[in-house]
Amino acid sequence: MTVEDFKKKDVIYFEKIQTGLSDYNHVSLKLTEKAAAKHFRELMEKYGTENAYTDFYYFRLDEDAREEVESELTVMDIDYLREIQPEDVEDEIIFPLTEPLLQIIVKLNASEMLFSTLYFQGSKEKGLTPSSWWGNYEQEYICFRRSRT
């Protein structure tokens, strides 16, 4: 999915973390790889998999950087990435958050090899507001939410 298509959803999306820090309520959580997988799996269940997304820049990396990232992954992980590779790697960086992709993302965030953001789309029917979780250094995730005012 392109960023422009993604922005049409009830999501919190911004390109620079300074924007998030100044425009949204935010908290920081330290999560190990295992804790992050559990936490985001629970959010996927709560929001529904149809409302869970991630940005994933792996396909934009040059060959050397990709090989370095792949050193952290299993053969099954790499095979999965080949399956989901978009036709337009420059425009399509937003992906539905699936269990295999979640496992890859938390592994790469924990190793500081490649950071991704996880997005959970708001749902009026479920009474859920959108949130975005930026992967960061030292196993930190910064959660951004809109103020309730």
C-alpha positions, -999 to +999 in steps of 0.1 A: +000+000+000+012+035-008+016+061+020-010+083+002-036+055+003-027+047+039-032+083+050-069+080+040-075+056+069-080+066+105-043+062+114-016+083+129+011+087+103+040+112+102+074+110+086+096+127+113+095+117+149+098+153+159+063+158+144+050+129+165+066+142+197+052+177+192+017+168+178+006+137+197+005+122+232+033+097+235+048+072+259+078+051+257+080+013+265+110-009+267+100-043+252+122-073+246+117-091+213+095-117+230+075-090+250+071-069+218+057-099+199+032-107+226+022-070+230+016-064+193-001-097+188-026-087+216-031-053+198-037-072+165-064-092+182-079-062+199-080-040+168-085-068+143-059-079+118-077-058+091-067-027+111-031-035+118-003-023+095+034-017+094+059+003+074+087-019+062+117-005+043+136-037+037+126-037+000+142-003-005+176-013+009+205-018-015+218-054-019+245-051+007+222-037+033+196-064+025+222-091+030+231-077+064+195-076+074+190-112+062+218-123+085+194-118+113+166-138+096+157-174+091+153-190+057+116-191+063+116-153+071+135-146+039+111-168+018+081-149+034+096-116+024+101-128-012+064-137-012+052-102-001+077-081-021+056-054-039+059-046-075+067-010-068+093-010-039+097+027-039+060+036-034+047+006-015+061+005+021+029-001+041+020-037+046-008-055+065+006-067+098+006-105+096+020-129+122+051-138+101+058-101+094+053-093+131+080-119+140+104-104+115+098-068+126+103-074+163+134-094+156+149-066+135+138-039+159+154-058+188+187-063+169+186-026+158+191-039+122+160-023+107+133-003+125+096-004+116+065+014+129+034-005+137+000+012+131-033+003+145-063+019+128-090+034+149-124+017+150-155+036+161-175+004+162-150-011+187-144+023+205-107+022+196-085+052+188-056+049+165-021+044+177+014+042+161+044+025+177+078+035+165+105+010+169+136+026+183+170+019+198+176-001+229+143-021+224+123+011+229+089+016+213+073+050+213+035+049+212+017+079+197-020+086+203-042+116+197-052+136+227-088+130+239-096+167+240 
